Amino acid sequence: MKNFAEHLKYIRTSKGFTQRQVAVAIDVGESLYQRYERGAGKPSFDKLWALADFFDVSLDDLFGRDWKPKT
């Protein structure tokens, strides 16, 4: 399983966005967004929500989790 930083970069590149486009969309500086992808910083909950909305994924998908109901 990828860590959050790796998965964030994977989602961004698979959807064809630049780091700058994502940073503008979630209202952070490009250098701060780059830190998220390097694992040198962690987004706040509000920014996680903005990332999920921007990429049109759930928070579980954003974190690379496969959600399965408990039996």
Protein Blocks (a to p, Z undefined) as FASTA:
>chain_A
ZZfklmmmmmmmmnopafklmmmmnopafklmmmmmnopaccdfklmmmmmmmnopafkl
mnopacdddZZ
